[in-house]
């Protein structure tokens, strides 16, 4: 129980993970948008930027996977405060090694168009997955039960205090 609680004590600064990006760089309805390819529902946001724009750590993170996935292309998966996984996809390149601790704002790589983003405008797909279920978030939307695990990044960025 002590280890679980410690995850809630880690400082959680919150930054939009694309250098220079603002809320104007994604569509306000991008989270939980459907229909969305083979996954059915878009469970993150796409932050559009020029290819090669720096991708930044959105908060303090422990990077534990960097590599390639068929849909995400070049990806980073990292554990952040409150036991949340931060998923960065479609990267042009990746800078940090797996296992690296990074502080909010550190460069992780660059915006790209890898994976299923090939042929589309360059962007960062960014998702946040809670390892602790948020049962109050479940609703009647398509796959609404999965909202117990997916944090809306738009709300996350709007909230400067702990969510």
Number of C-alpha atoms within 10 A of each C-alpha: 5 6 7 11 11 12 15 14 10 14 14 20 17 19 19 23 25 26 16 11 16 12 12 9 14 18 13 11 11 18 22 20 15 15 11 11 9 8 10 13 18 19 26 23 23 21 22 21 22 12 16 16 21 23 29 22 27 25 22 22 24 20 22 16 17 19 16 16 15 10 16 21 22 24 27 27 20 24 23 27 21 20 17 20 23 25 19 29 29 28 31 22 19 17 13 18 14 15 13 13 16 20 16 19 20 19 19 24 23 26 31 29 24 25 18 15 19 13 9 10 13 24 29 32 23 24 22 23 23 19 14 12 14 15 12 9 14 16 13 8 12 14 13 15 16 18 23 18 21 24 23 19 20 18 11 16 17 13 11 12 10 12 11
